[in-house]
Amino acid sequence: MNFELFNPQDCAPDTEKAFALFPQLKKFYATLGNTPLVEVPSPKGKASIYAKFEFENPFGSVKDRTAFGLFCDAINQHDFAAGELKLLDSSGGNMAKALAKLGNMCGIAVQVVIPDSSPQPLIDTLKADKAIVTLVDRNQFLLGVIARSQQIAHEDGSWTLLSQHLNLVNTAVHQHATGAEIRRQLEGERIDGWVSAVGTGGTLSGVAAALRQDNPQLIVWGSTPRELPYGTLSAPNGEPKFAGAGGLGFGFRQPFISKLMPQEPPFNPVSYREALSAMHEFHQLTGVKIGASSAANWKTACKLAETLSADQRVVTLFADAGSDIDREKGREWFKQSEALTV
Ligand SMILES: Cc1ncc(COP(=O)(O)O)c(C=O)c1O
């Protein structure tokens, strides 16, 4: 596994060439980001919590931003006179969906490498968008999909590997778009805490870099699946866990966290059961449908808010809206946990 960071990037990629060659990307860009930042339920008498509703992005997740950034970067670097551009990457799901949709929109070939535990509706969507789908044993999880995508790129040089776990465009997009939006939306209000789940760590590290500009003392917490936490020395596993996040296993640490952040943040472990229960609980409290990583972030933000006072603010991010099937499972588990506490 090659963990060498490449493609140094101190701003989001230039869109000029991409818009000139693919005018449909300009239309897409007009609908990307600028998602609402909404105050959500928080512990009484403690810090308030604001969540960035990333499920309002055009394809339904925060990964629409990263996919667009990586797409523009690949277009900028490609010599179209020399041949077709073909894009390849590994994904936990949302990135695959966004890449396939952008590829279909532009007539650019896309191959995605995802775990074989991915839900069938996702695989159907990817295929409908003409993506080549390569499935990897779920027990190898993120490490397995990253390694396989690198192997495919090595064996067939016609594929351009986007490498979302290593390409600094990922974290730059979150610093200069997602993070910049949050700063604008809470202009004049001090942000004391920032919470996010870590898949690649692009969101956590990029937004932290943006928010630290206003508050160098910003408290950063990660949320991570209890079944395979960030930095774990254990082997990866195929156990159900909240989606879009997780440790790599064998002590590997996502480079955007271990190499780019001034210090590694503490991680709050959230089990699959807790995350799905919280999906239901949040829906019941607010009427808003959020995904499992969003629910894990909400629970972690509540835990951080408990340590802060009423005049302080925690910001978190809701990456996607999740599925009704998961929310239904969460409803059962929520009822069982309520019954236990009565
Ligand atoms: C549902 C969900 N939550 C959280 C994340 C974390 O994003 P990042 O890769 O920026 O760490 C992702 C990324 O795919 C996701 O799909």
The ligand as an SDF file (V2000), in Angstrom:
LIG
                    3D

 16 16  0  0  0  0  0  0  0  0999 V2000
  -22.1430    8.5420    5.1330 C   0  0  0  0  0  0  0  0  0  0  0  0
  -20.7740    9.0960    5.2540 C   0  0  0  0  0  0  0  0  0  0  0  0
  -20.3640    9.6120    6.4090 N   0  0  0  0  0  0  0  0  0  0  0  0
  -19.1260   10.1100    6.5680 C   0  0  0  0  0  0  0  0  0  0  0  0
  -18.2260   10.1160    5.5550 C   0  0  0  0  0  0  0  0  0  0  0  0
  -16.8390   10.6300    5.8240 C   0  0  0  0  0  0  0  0  0  0  0  0
  -16.2260   11.3630    4.8400 O   0  0  0  0  0  0  0  0  0  0  0  0
  -14.6600   11.5150    4.7010 P   0  0  0  0  0  0  0  0  0  0  0  0
  -14.2410   10.5660    3.6290 O   0  0  0  0  0  0  0  0  0  0  0  0
  -14.4760   12.9340    4.2780 O   0  0  0  0  0  0  0  0  0  0  0  0
  -13.9840   11.2060    5.9780 O   0  0  0  0  0  0  0  0  0  0  0  0
  -18.6450    9.5750    4.3540 C   0  0  0  0  0  0  0  0  0  0  0  0
  -17.7680    9.4390    3.2480 C   0  0  0  0  0  0  0  0  0  0  0  0
  -18.0410    8.6790    2.2960 O   0  0  0  0  0  0  0  0  0  0  0  0
  -19.9320    9.0650    4.1910 C   0  0  0  0  0  0  0  0  0  0  0  0
  -20.3560    8.5220    3.0160 O   0  0  0  0  0  0  0  0  0  0  0  0
  1  2  1  0
  2  3  1  0
  2 15  2  0
  3  4  2  0
  4  5  1  0
  5  6  1  0
  5 12  2  0
  6  7  1  0
  7  8  1  0
  8  9  2  0
  8 10  1  0
  8 11  1  0
 12 13  1  0
 12 15  1  0
 13 14  2  0
 15 16  1  0
M  END
$$$$
